[in-house]
Amino acid sequence: MKTMFCPICNQTSCLDYVENLSSHKQLICGCCGSAVNNPYYVRTKFDFFEENIGKLLALIILIPLMIFVCIAGFSTSPYSFKQGQECVFTTDIMGGINEVADDRYVRYAIQDDAYGILELQMEGVVYGAFKGDPCVYIRDKSKDRVEVYLKNKGVNILVPRTSIRPQ
């Protein structure tokens, strides 16, 4: 004999009269009329989908979006460059000779620390370029930065990809 305990009224009811007992998620208590989880319910594959529909929809939306981002890349620049390609600056910009110097420059720039930037220039680790200055693309670096050769100063510096365009 199969029974059900109701936590609302603390009564035990006989379930022998219920047809297809394993297919009902909840049962109605014969004493108080409360809905109680069926201890004999057998989960189906549709239960999984019903319980996880939000997660499944999120995956259906996110996977194509992630593929698009990977294919399109993270660059906001509409240009693609080849090593050794001639380029020009689209804006006045400063850049460090390596990632450490460039990170220090960015930190000073965010803090609006003109003395710190001047100190980096005096150390010879940061150089400036003006809009229209010629350069040569060297390679991609981290954080959407590229390494370019500054023709008028004869040094390589790191700048944001968006600050240059092909010549």
BAFI-3210 file (N, C-alpha, C; in Angstrom, 3 decimals, decimal comma, padded with zeros to 6 digits):
// residues 167
n [1|2|3|4|5|6|7|8|9|10|11|12|13|14|15|16|17|18|19|20|21|22|23|24|25|26|27|28|29|30|31|32|33|34|35|36|37|38|39|40|41|42|43|44|45|46|47|48|49|50|51|52|53|54|55|56|57|58|59|60|61|62|63|64|65|66|67|68|69|70|71|72|73|74|75|76|77|78|79|80|81|82|83|84|85|86|87|88|89|90|91|92|93|94|95|96|97|98|99|100|101|102|103|104|105|106|107|108|109|110|111|112|113|114|115|116|117|118|119|120|121|122|123|124|125|126|127|128|129|130|131|132|133|134|135|136|137|138|139|140|141|142|143|144|145|146|147|148|149|150|151|152|153|154|155|156|157|158|159|160|161|162|163|164|165|166|167]
n.u [000,836|000,639|001,458|000,918|002,377|001,147|002,534|001,218|-001,230|-000,412|-001,226|-001,572|-002,204|-003,855|-002,795|-003,630|-005,818|-005,136|-004,630|-001,992|000,153|002,891|003,163|002,232|003,185|002,423|000,185|-003,124|-003,973|-006,096|-007,271|-006,897|-006,821|-004,555|-001,869|000,643|004,001|004,567|005,794|006,311|006,705|008,014|010,636|010,832|012,346|011,363|010,927|013,481|014,009|011,959|012,633|015,069|014,792|015,342|018,153|018,862|017,854|019,461|021,964|021,511|021,369|023,797|025,935|026,077|026,644|029,120|030,676|030,557|031,904|034,436|035,165|034,958|036,773|038,309|038,867|038,274|038,927|038,475|040,343|042,700|045,984|049,231|052,408|055,017|053,637|052,935|051,702|049,606|049,098|045,956|045,243|046,491|048,838|050,366|052,841|054,313|057,615|057,595|055,447|055,391|056,274|054,258|051,990|052,631|052,541|049,805|048,642|049,576|048,376|045,641|045,479|045,934|048,511|050,800|053,500|054,466|054,184|055,950|058,303|058,527|058,942|061,400|062,956|063,054|061,282|058,751|057,061|055,731|053,297|051,967|048,804|048,642|051,342|053,845|054,102|055,109|053,555|054,145|053,455|050,655|049,815|049,116|045,884|044,420|046,365|048,902|052,163|054,173|056,460|057,853|058,489|059,571|060,901|062,369|061,870|060,253|056,902|054,101|050,699|047,148|045,162|043,198|044,248|045,696|045,869|045,900|048,285]
n.v [-001,176|002,193|005,321|008,778|011,474|014,365|017,436|019,658|019,116|016,991|014,345|011,013|009,684|007,246|006,111|004,354|004,590|006,417|006,897|006,231|007,085|007,762|009,770|012,228|015,366|016,706|015,996|016,026|016,495|014,319|014,978|017,778|019,172|020,376|021,027|018,708|017,620|014,833|011,857|009,671|010,439|010,266|011,635|013,217|013,691|016,072|017,538|018,370|020,230|022,074|023,041|024,231|026,116|028,874|028,993|027,495|029,100|031,353|030,262|029,645|032,183|033,378|031,793|032,118|034,861|034,960|033,585|035,376|037,582|036,468|035,964|038,500|039,822|041,870|044,407|047,866|049,235|049,906|049,079|046,779|045,576|044,909|043,513|045,843|047,649|050,900|053,656|056,233|058,597|059,149|060,863|063,070|061,616|059,718|057,300|054,410|052,910|050,264|047,749|048,115|050,780|052,043|051,370|052,761|055,369|055,551|055,339|057,738|059,549|059,109|060,022|062,620|063,661|065,700|066,192|063,596|062,438|064,074|063,341|060,674|061,168|062,470|060,385|058,967|056,938|057,288|058,583|061,143|061,566|063,306|064,053|062,828|062,275|060,150|056,546|053,115|050,045|047,543|045,252|043,532|044,111|043,600|044,377|045,744|047,281|048,421|047,972|050,416|051,908|054,969|057,185|059,819|060,063|057,813|055,565|052,726|052,566|051,882|052,104|052,852|050,819|052,169|054,647|054,833|054,621|053,004|054,243]
n.w [000,000|-000,938|000,472|001,496|003,207|004,702|005,263|006,158|007,552|009,030|008,506|007,250|004,094|002,058|-001,126|-003,036|-004,722|-006,705|-010,083|-012,395|-010,682|-010,594|-012,469|-011,647|-010,427|-008,106|-005,383|-004,022|-000,706|001,003|003,393|004,214|001,814|000,735|-001,576|-002,181|-002,605|-004,685|-003,545|-005,116|-007,678|-010,970|-012,607|-015,841|-019,119|-020,021|-017,728|-017,044|-019,124|-018,618|-016,063|-016,584|-018,609|-018,801|-018,552|-020,795|-022,885|-022,505|-023,163|-025,850|-026,903|-026,073|-027,088|-030,023|-029,933|-028,594|-030,458|-032,586|-031,434|-031,104|-033,755|-034,935|-033,417|-030,845|-031,439|-031,961|-034,113|-037,552|-039,348|-040,773|-040,307|-041,699|-040,926|-041,089|-042,611|-043,866|-041,965|-040,480|-037,828|-036,329|-034,426|-031,839|-029,727|-027,056|-026,240|-024,666|-024,681|-024,131|-022,619|-019,837|-019,490|-020,956|-019,463|-017,116|-018,127|-018,846|-016,317|-015,119|-016,873|-016,422|-013,821|-014,314|-014,085|-014,876|-014,288|-013,742|-016,293|-017,751|-016,494|-017,371|-020,088|-019,964|-019,059|-021,343|-022,029|-022,907|-025,691|-027,823|-030,442|-033,245|-034,805|-038,049|-038,243|-039,656|-039,496|-038,919|-038,924|-036,539|-034,781|-033,147|-029,749|-026,237|-024,675|-026,733|-027,916|-030,164|-031,573|-032,963|-035,297|-034,846|-037,233|-037,347|-034,942|-034,594|-032,958|-031,403|-030,275|-028,091|-028,846|-028,765|-030,941|-032,313|-032,767|-035,079|-038,687|-041,928|-044,337]
ca.u [000,000|001,403|000,858|001,487|002,289|000,893|003,201|000,322|-002,172|000,254|-002,010|-001,108|-003,323|-003,640|-002,731|-003,948|-006,893|-004,620|-004,150|-000,729|000,708|004,248|003,170|001,733|004,194|001,847|-001,059|-003,974|-004,212|-007,507|-007,779|-006,970|-006,913|-003,310|-001,043|001,844|004,873|004,351|007,050|006,444|006,802|009,185|011,011|010,970|013,284|010,715|011,132|014,783|013,849|011,082|013,363|016,266|014,505|016,051|019,568|018,978|017,672|020,666|023,013|021,174|021,669|025,190|026,912|026,345|027,259|030,529|031,315|030,690|032,954|035,721|035,466|035,130|037,889|037,939|039,323|037,269|039,459|037,971|041,461|043,590|047,347|050,239|053,699|055,788|052,746|052,989|050,482|049,660|048,310|044,663|045,057|047,683|048,887|051,655|052,949|055,546|058,468|057,234|054,168|055,554|056,297|052,942|051,090|052,948|052,007|048,339|048,330|049,779|047,378|044,353|045,581|046,212|049,787|051,674|054,887|054,803|054,340|057,192|059,379|058,655|059,550|062,821|063,612|063,122|060,477|057,464|057,201|054,468|053,126|050,874|047,910|049,265|052,732|053,990|054,573|055,119|052,955|055,058|052,695|049,635|050,234|047,971|044,926|044,089|047,461|049,785|053,501|054,472|057,741|057,668|059,518|060,235|061,691|063,213|061,652|059,001|056,053|052,801|049,582|045,883|044,956|042,305|044,947|046,402|045,168|046,863|048,588]
ca.v [000,000|003,432|006,385|010,115|012,238|015,791|018,228|020,732|018,613|015,868|013,129|010,092|009,279|006,111|006,549|003,236|004,985|007,363|006,267|006,779|007,796|008,260|010,854|013,462|016,039|016,993|015,319|016,782|015,786|013,974|015,514|019,248|019,730|021,048|020,397|018,122|016,959|013,391|011,143|008,583|011,039|009,888|012,776|012,941|014,596|017,372|018,252|019,029|021,413|023,018|023,635|024,935|026,832|030,155|028,734|027,048|030,271|032,175|029,615|029,785|033,570|033,720|031,070|032,843|036,146|034,712|033,239|036,624|038,380|035,826|036,148|039,925|040,330|042,856|045,707|048,830|049,854|049,263|048,758|045,662|045,958|043,881|043,934|046,679|048,530|052,331|054,153|057,591|058,779|059,819|061,763|063,301|060,482|059,368|055,869|053,941|052,070|048,891|047,690|048,689|052,239|052,486|051,279|053,898|056,576|055,534|055,634|059,184|060,278|059,006|060,878|063,973|063,993|066,212|066,010|062,192|062,219|064,749|062,497|059,539|061,675|062,748|059,078|058,415|055,731|057,676|059,546|061,625|061,669|064,199|063,611|062,936|061,800|058,830|055,451|051,800|049,058|046,449|044,068|043,693|043,856|043,348|045,443|046,469|048,182|047,969|048,552|051,093|052,608|056,412|057,533|061,091|059,993|056,628|054,635|051,972|052,854|051,217|053,042|052,163|050,490|053,166|055,929|054,816|054,101|052,803|055,447]
ca.w [000,000|-001,043|001,276|001,384|004,445|004,471|006,301|006,605|008,579|009,709|008,306|006,220|003,236|001,169|-002,519|-003,918|-005,630|-007,708|-011,324|-012,910|-009,527|-010,852|-013,451|-011,023|-009,614|-006,798|-005,041|-003,115|000,550|001,175|004,665|004,269|000,462|000,360|-002,611|-001,577|-003,593|-004,794|-003,313|-006,101|-009,019|-011,767|-013,478|-017,271|-019,775|-020,163|-016,466|-017,145|-019,975|-017,938|-014,953|-017,051|-019,861|-018,787|-018,834|-022,186|-023,749|-022,375|-023,958|-027,274|-027,279|-025,808|-027,916|-031,275|-029,620|-028,312|-031,723|-033,325|-030,816|-031,408|-035,176|-035,204|-032,632|-029,845|-031,904|-032,399|-035,318|-038,762|-040,228|-040,459|-040,653|-041,924|-040,404|-042,006|-043,377|-043,566|-041,339|-039,935|-036,612|-036,532|-033,289|-031,033|-028,800|-026,457|-026,009|-024,049|-025,523|-023,807|-021,901|-018,496|-019,639|-021,419|-018,310|-016,230|-018,774|-018,725|-014,913|-014,929|-017,666|-015,717|-012,635|-014,817|-013,459|-015,932|-013,871|-013,949|-017,740|-018,127|-015,981|-018,301|-021,325|-019,681|-018,968|-022,693|-022,142|-023,481|-026,782|-028,357|-031,900|-033,597|-035,871|-039,364|-038,216|-040,282|-038,669|-039,545|-038,042|-036,217|-034,351|-032,109|-028,370|-025,359|-024,350|-027,957|-028,271|-031,235|-031,573|-034,223|-035,386|-035,075|-038,208|-037,078|-033,706|-034,691|-031,842|-031,386|-029,120|-028,037|-028,892|-029,045|-032,349|-032,909|-033,002|-036,365|-039,874|-043,027|-045,117]
c.u [000,888|000,660|001,584|001,309|002,101|001,553|002,322|-000,572|-001,628|-000,547|-001,378|-002,321|-002,914|-003,697|-003,091|-005,007|-006,398|-004,076|-002,888|-000,024|002,061|004,285|002,678|002,823|003,676|000,534|-001,836|-004,238|-005,719|-008,106|-007,962|-007,055|-005,665|-002,582|000,274|002,663|004,683|005,679|007,301|006,589|008,103|009,455|011,170|011,981|012,681|010,824|012,453|014,661|013,008|011,824|014,527|016,038|015,240|017,519|019,767|018,817|018,898|021,813|022,772|021,517|023,164|026,194|027,134|027,006|028,752|031,289|031,546|031,826|034,325|036,126|035,776|036,344|037,406|038,298|038,156|037,738|038,926|039,092|042,174|044,969|048,204|051,560|054,476|054,951|052,875|051,649|050,689|048,789|047,042|044,385|046,402|047,693|050,279|051,655|054,292|056,319|058,254|055,957|054,260|055,516|054,925|051,918|051,342|052,392|050,483|047,924|048,479|048,725|046,015|044,348|045,812|047,495|050,784|053,147|055,335|055,030|055,637|058,397|059,618|059,303|061,041|063,619|063,776|062,320|059,087|057,721|055,820|054,487|051,920|050,030|048,593|050,713|052,802|054,526|054,564|054,561|053,944|054,273|051,629|050,256|048,974|047,091|044,592|045,126|048,265|051,148|053,741|055,856|057,440|058,792|060,281|061,075|062,592|063,083|060,358|058,226|054,761|051,709|048,290|045,715|044,129|042,993|045,738|045,485|046,207|047,077|048,118]
c.v [001,249|004,528|007,694|010,808|013,698|016,589|019,366|020,246|017,419|014,561|012,286|009,618|008,105|006,615|005,447|003,602|005,879|006,589|006,979|007,619|008,435|009,432|012,188|014,082|016,300|016,235|016,215|015,922|015,556|014,565|017,032|019,906|020,471|020,273|019,967|017,468|015,450|012,662|010,024|009,112|010,615|011,022|012,316|013,910|015,989|018,196|019,012|020,305|022,475|023,757|024,507|025,768|028,179|029,993|028,324|028,219|031,175|031,579|029,784|031,191|033,853|033,023|031,763|034,204|035,984|034,349|034,502|037,468|037,792|036,043|037,607|040,484|041,400|044,262|046,585|049,554|049,134|048,781|047,487|046,042|044,734|044,416|044,687|047,647|049,982|052,770|055,589|057,640|059,561|060,821|062,026|062,239|060,367|057,874|055,501|053,026|050,587|048,918|048,292|050,214|052,763|052,427|052,424|055,184|056,655|055,878|057,136|059,995|060,260|059,933|062,343|064,520|064,407|066,028|064,566|061,882|062,849|063,926|061,292|059,981|061,932|061,450|058,446|057,138|056,010|058,744|059,934|061,645|062,570|063,601|063,867|062,481|060,402|057,791|054,166|050,812|047,920|045,187|044,459|043,382|043,639|044,589|046,322|047,537|047,559|048,632|049,149|051,730|054,054|056,884|058,801|061,075|058,765|055,662|053,867|052,371|052,045|052,275|052,255|051,950|051,567|054,483|055,947|054,315|053,882|054,102|055,298]
c.w [000,000|-000,277|001,040|002,729|004,094|005,588|006,840|007,756|009,366|009,626|007,204|005,439|002,370|-000,273|-003,501|-004,954|-006,772|-008,909|-011,800|-011,845|-009,843|-011,835|-012,881|-010,156|-008,207|-006,635|-004,078|-001,877|000,705|002,445|004,629|002,895|000,002|-000,740|-001,968|-002,682|-003,519|-004,591|-004,328|-007,536|-009,698|-012,750|-014,922|-017,865|-019,953|-018,884|-016,493|-017,963|-019,282|-016,819|-015,414|-018,307|-019,932|-019,138|-020,286|-023,153|-023,692|-023,201|-025,456|-027,762|-027,152|-026,716|-029,264|-031,034|-029,343|-029,583|-032,545|-032,765|-031,129|-032,862|-035,481|-034,481|-031,673|-030,293|-032,319|-033,654|-036,555|-039,692|-039,789|-040,989|-040,882|-041,411|-041,477|-042,821|-042,899|-042,975|-040,888|-038,684|-036,932|-035,423|-032,637|-029,934|-028,202|-026,223|-025,425|-024,975|-025,246|-022,971|-020,505|-018,565|-020,070|-020,287|-017,335|-016,807|-018,603|-017,292|-014,633|-015,680|-016,975|-014,504|-013,002|-014,179|-014,540|-015,568|-014,084|-015,421|-018,230|-017,675|-016,903|-019,619|-021,118|-019,547|-020,354|-022,862|-022,698|-024,544|-027,286|-029,872|-032,144|-034,717|-037,211|-039,401|-038,834|-039,294|-039,496|-038,520|-037,825|-035,850|-033,330|-030,759|-027,528|-025,196|-025,554|-028,306|-029,405|-031,062|-032,949|-034,129|-035,730|-035,993|-037,831|-035,802|-033,681|-033,526|-032,063|-030,131|-029,219|-027,990|-029,085|-030,553|-033,047|-033,222|-034,303|-037,466|-040,954|-043,807|-046,535]
res [m|k|t|m|f|c|p|i|c|n|q|t|s|c|l|d|y|v|e|n|l|s|s|h|k|q|l|i|c|g|c|c|g|s|a|v|n|n|p|y|y|v|r|t|k|f|d|f|f|e|e|n|i|g|k|l|l|a|l|i|i|l|i|p|l|m|i|f|v|c|i|a|g|f|s|t|s|p|y|s|f|k|q|g|q|e|c|v|f|t|t|d|i|m|g|g|i|n|e|v|a|d|d|r|y|v|r|y|a|i|q|d|d|a|y|g|i|l|e|l|q|m|e|g|v|v|y|g|a|f|k|g|d|p|c|v|y|i|r|d|k|s|k|d|r|v|e|v|y|l|k|n|k|g|v|n|i|l|v|p|r|t|s|i|r|p|q]
***
